[in-house]
Amino acid sequence: MRIYTGIFIVLLIILTGCSEKSSLELISSKVDIRDDRAGEIGVTSGDMEGEHIKIISLSYDFVLKNTGTKTIGGTENFNNETYTYDDGIKLIIEPNQNLIDVIEEIIGFNIFNEEGRERAYLGFGETGAPILEPNQEGKYTFDFDLGALKENPDMRMAPTQEQLDEIIKNAMEVTLVIYAEEEEIARFDLSN
């Protein structure tokens, strides 16, 4: 009888631990081509020096909800180099191979790769909450610059409208991966 009691207690502890695990729900996901990002690129050389030009971005918007009973993420360990919280919520977009192929054909490199963006002088922006309390929703946004609307010496031209349509058609072929305190806590395949 003691063995059954011991097994029952172990199972109860395991089930209780699983029920305390944080849970995330993806409330919404949206992708768009935007040219209305706050700010513009300031041209720094040539005949256009001092002019400001709008840029085109591939923008992802996600809303996540903490459906668990524990707080997800943290704001204890601020990283001065990245201006993020090492213990906070981090989202990563993992493109599938078809999207990478489309992007590389149109842009010339994988915009989801930081090194490629840096070599091409294309910017990237990310916003979001480092922490979600139980039942709290948080909005997370990613902006991948694709180019400028007007020819200039500082940034490549944006793709044509036809090319932008092709990017948008394939843009949700990604997996959204969520980390908290540097541990993967959720994964959403958005290609379905």
C-alpha positions as CSV (number, residue, x, y, z in Angstrom):
1,M,0.0,0.0,0.0
2,R,2.9,2.3,0.7
3,I,4.2,1.9,-2.8
4,Y,0.8,3.0,-4.3
5,T,0.7,6.0,-1.9
6,G,4.2,6.9,-2.9
7,I,3.4,6.6,-6.6
8,F,0.2,8.7,-6.1
9,I,2.2,11.5,-4.4
10,V,4.8,11.5,-7.1
11,L,2.1,11.7,-9.8
12,L,0.3,14.5,-7.9
13,I,3.6,16.5,-7.7
14,I,4.2,16.0,-11.4
15,L,0.7,17.0,-12.4
16,T,0.8,20.0,-10.1
17,G,4.1,21.1,-11.6
18,C,2.7,20.8,-15.1
19,S,-0.4,22.8,-14.2
20,E,1.7,25.6,-12.9
21,K,3.7,25.9,-16.1
22,S,3.1,29.2,-17.9
23,S,0.8,29.1,-20.9
24,L,0.7,31.4,-23.9
25,E,-2.1,31.9,-26.4
26,L,-1.5,33.6,-29.7
27,I,-4.5,35.9,-30.0
28,S,-3.7,37.4,-33.4
29,S,-1.0,37.6,-36.0
30,K,-0.8,39.9,-38.9
31,V,1.7,40.8,-41.6
32,D,1.7,43.9,-43.8
33,I,3.9,46.1,-46.0
34,R,4.2,49.5,-44.4
35,D,5.6,52.8,-45.5
36,D,4.3,54.7,-42.6
37,R,6.9,53.9,-40.0
38,A,7.7,56.7,-37.6
39,G,10.6,58.6,-39.0
40,E,12.4,58.4,-42.3
41,I,15.9,57.8,-43.4
42,G,18.0,60.9,-43.5
43,V,20.3,61.0,-46.6
44,T,23.9,61.7,-45.5
45,S,25.7,62.1,-48.7
46,G,25.6,63.3,-52.3
47,D,23.2,65.8,-53.9
48,M,20.3,64.6,-51.6
49,E,22.2,65.2,-48.4
50,G,19.8,66.3,-45.7
51,E,16.7,65.1,-47.4
52,H,14.4,62.5,-45.7
53,I,13.0,59.5,-47.5
54,K,10.3,57.1,-46.5
55,I,11.2,53.4,-46.2
56,I,9.2,50.3,-46.9
57,S,9.1,47.6,-44.2
58,L,7.8,44.1,-43.9
59,S,5.9,44.3,-40.5
60,Y,4.6,41.6,-38.3
61,D,2.2,42.2,-35.4
62,F,1.5,39.6,-32.8
63,V,-0.8,39.7,-29.7
64,L,0.0,37.1,-27.0
65,K,-2.0,36.3,-23.9
66,N,-0.7,34.8,-20.7
67,T,-3.4,32.2,-19.9
68,G,-1.5,30.7,-17.0
69,T,-1.3,31.5,-13.4
70,K,2.3,32.6,-13.3
71,T,4.0,35.7,-14.6
72,I,6.0,35.1,-17.7
73,G,9.3,36.9,-18.3
74,G,11.0,39.4,-16.1
75,T,12.7,42.8,-15.8
76,E,15.5,42.0,-13.4
77,N,18.4,41.6,-15.8
78,F,18.7,44.6,-18.1
79,N,21.3,44.1,-20.9
80,N,23.0,47.5,-21.7
81,E,24.4,46.2,-25.0
82,T,21.1,45.0,-26.5
83,Y,18.8,47.3,-24.5
84,T,16.6,44.3,-23.6
85,Y,16.0,42.2,-20.5
86,D,17.9,38.9,-20.5
87,D,15.1,37.4,-18.4
88,G,12.3,39.0,-20.4
89,I,10.0,37.6,-23.1
90,K,11.8,37.3,-26.5
91,L,10.1,36.4,-29.8
92,I,12.0,35.0,-32.7
93,I,10.6,34.6,-36.3
94,E,11.9,31.5,-38.0
95,P,11.0,31.6,-41.7
96,N,10.5,28.4,-43.6
97,Q,12.7,27.6,-46.7
98,N,10.1,28.8,-49.2
99,L,9.9,32.3,-47.6
100,I,13.7,32.5,-47.4
101,D,13.9,31.6,-51.1
102,V,11.3,34.3,-52.1
103,I,13.1,36.9,-50.0
104,E,16.6,36.0,-51.3
105,E,15.3,36.1,-54.9
106,I,13.7,39.6,-54.4
107,I,16.0,41.3,-51.9
108,G,19.2,39.4,-52.6
109,F,19.7,38.0,-49.1
110,N,17.7,36.7,-46.1
111,I,16.3,39.7,-44.2
112,F,15.7,37.5,-41.2
113,N,19.4,37.1,-40.8
114,E,21.0,40.0,-38.8
115,E,24.4,39.8,-40.6
116,G,22.7,40.2,-44.0
117,R,20.7,43.2,-42.9
118,E,23.8,44.9,-41.5
119,R,25.8,44.3,-44.7
120,A,23.0,45.8,-46.7
121,Y,22.5,48.7,-44.3
122,L,18.8,47.7,-43.8
123,G,17.3,48.4,-40.4
124,F,15.2,46.3,-38.1
125,G,12.8,47.3,-35.3
126,E,11.2,45.3,-32.6
127,T,8.8,46.3,-29.8
128,G,7.1,44.3,-27.1
129,A,6.6,43.7,-23.4
130,P,9.3,41.8,-21.5
131,I,6.7,40.6,-19.0
132,L,3.1,39.3,-19.1
133,E,1.1,38.9,-15.9
134,P,-1.6,36.2,-15.7
135,N,-4.5,37.1,-18.1
136,Q,-2.6,40.0,-19.6
137,E,-2.2,40.5,-23.3
138,G,0.9,42.0,-25.0
139,K,1.5,43.3,-28.5
140,Y,4.8,42.5,-30.2
141,T,5.9,44.1,-33.5
142,F,8.8,43.4,-35.9
143,D,9.7,45.7,-38.8
144,F,12.2,44.5,-41.4
145,D,13.3,47.3,-43.7
146,L,13.2,46.4,-47.4
147,G,14.4,49.6,-49.0
148,A,13.7,53.3,-49.7
149,L,10.8,54.7,-51.8
150,K,13.1,57.1,-53.6
151,E,16.5,56.5,-55.2
152,N,19.3,57.7,-52.9
153,P,23.0,57.1,-52.2
154,D,22.4,55.7,-48.6
155,M,19.9,52.9,-49.0
156,R,18.8,50.4,-51.7
157,M,15.5,50.9,-53.5
158,A,12.5,49.1,-52.2
159,P,11.2,46.2,-54.2
160,T,8.5,46.8,-56.9
161,Q,4.8,46.5,-56.0
162,E,4.7,43.1,-57.7
163,Q,7.6,41.9,-55.7
164,L,6.1,43.2,-52.5
165,D,2.9,41.3,-53.3
166,E,5.0,38.1,-53.7
167,I,6.6,38.7,-50.3
168,I,3.3,39.3,-48.6
169,K,1.8,36.2,-50.2
170,N,4.5,34.1,-48.5
171,A,5.2,36.1,-45.4
172,M,3.2,34.0,-43.0
173,E,5.3,30.9,-43.8
174,V,7.0,31.3,-40.5
175,T,7.2,29.8,-37.0
176,L,6.9,32.2,-34.1
177,V,9.1,31.0,-31.2
178,I,8.8,32.5,-27.7
179,Y,11.4,32.5,-25.0
180,A,11.3,33.6,-21.4
181,E,14.4,33.7,-19.2
182,E,16.3,32.3,-22.2
183,E,14.1,29.1,-22.3
184,E,11.7,28.2,-25.1
185,I,8.2,28.3,-23.7
186,A,6.0,28.3,-26.8
187,R,6.1,27.7,-30.6
188,F,3.4,28.6,-33.2
189,D,3.5,27.5,-36.8
190,L,1.8,30.4,-38.7
191,S,1.9,28.8,-42.2
192,N,-1.4,27.0,-41.6
